[in-house]
Amino acid sequence: MEKADLRRLDVGMAVRYCSEDRVWYDALITAIHGEPRTVRVSCTDNVGEVDAHQYPCVNLSFVSSDENAKDQYGRQMVRDTTSITHYGQYVASGFFWCHKEDEEVAFKRMGEAMKNIQS
């Protein structure tokens, strides 16, 4: 994760969601499974130990990308995305969330992870 302050999470907070198909959505947090925390981790490249931020999994809701998916309220909401991991813990093939200001870094990490998987 980038060296930044650990940010508070709230239900209703707007975040970015990258689906398993690697499509990006504006999303709202509907449930939070734990608290953000800082942990001490060992590095494998002789750096020693460092502090790392860990964000909990969250449930998200977002507007469907299918323009034909409508109900009496307008475009349908997708509400079945549960226990989505923060990009700091996993980015390989999508299915993660990030703060809006971290989207560029998360996208770059996903690309790097995909290269590593393919090689």
N, C-alpha and C positions, 0 to 999 in steps of 0.2 A: 504494500500500500504506500501511497505517497505520504511523506511526513507532513501531516496536518493534524489539527485538533480533532479529537473524537467528537463527532456531532451527535446531538440528541435526535432521537426519532420520535415521531408522534403519529398516531392514527390520523389519516386525512392529509398527511404530508405528500407533496408531489415529488416523484422520483422518475427516473428513466428505467425502463424494463427492456431487456434484450431477450426475445423469445428463443426457443430451441431452433427456430428457423432463421435466426439472426436478423429478425425484424425488430426495429426499435419502436417503442411506444411511450407516450406520456402516461404515467400510471399514478394511482393513489394507494397509499398503504392502508389496508383495512384491518390488519392484525400484526402484532410484533411478538415474536417468539423468543423473549429474553431481553437482555440489556446490552447496549454497546459496551465494550470493555477493551482495555489494553492488556496484552499478555507479553511475557518475556519468552522469546523463541531463540533457539540455537540455529546458527547459519552453517551451511555446509562448506562455505568458501573461505574458511579461516577468518571470518570477521568477528567471530565470537557470538555473543548474545545481543539481541536488539529488541526494542519494544515494538510490538505490532498491534495495530488496531484490528479488532474483530467486531463485525456487526452481526446481529442475529438474522435468522431467516425471517422473511415477512410474507404476508399474503397481500396480493395486489388485485386491483380492479382497473380495467382500462376499456376504452372504446374499441369495438371490433374493427378490424381493417377491411372486413367484407362489407362493401357499400350496400349490398342487398340484404344484409342482416338487420332488419328493422323491427321495432315493435311499436306499441302505441305512444311511446315516449321519444321516439327517434331511433337513431342508430343504437343497436344493442350493445350492452356492456358485457365484457368478459369478466367473470368472477371466479373462475375455477383455478387460478394460478396460486398455489399454496406452497409454503415453505421454500420461497425463492431465496437463493444464496446471494450474498453481496459479492461484487466482482473481486474484492480483495481476497476472497477464499477460493474462487473458482471462476474461470472465464472461458475455458476451452471451446465449447461449441454453442455458447449462448446460454439461455435460461439463468440469467442473473439480473440483479438490479444495481443501480448506482445513483448517487446524488447527481442532479442535473449538471453541475459544474465538473463532474468527473467523467462525463461521457467520452470525451476525446481520449483520455488515458485508458479507460476501460476498452474502448474500441481497438486501440493500439495493442493492448495486452491480449485481446482475443485473437487478433491477427497473428501475433507472435506464437501464441499457444497452438493455433491451427497449423502453422508451419512446423512446429515441433512434433505434432501428431502425425503429420504427413511424411516426415522424414524418418 
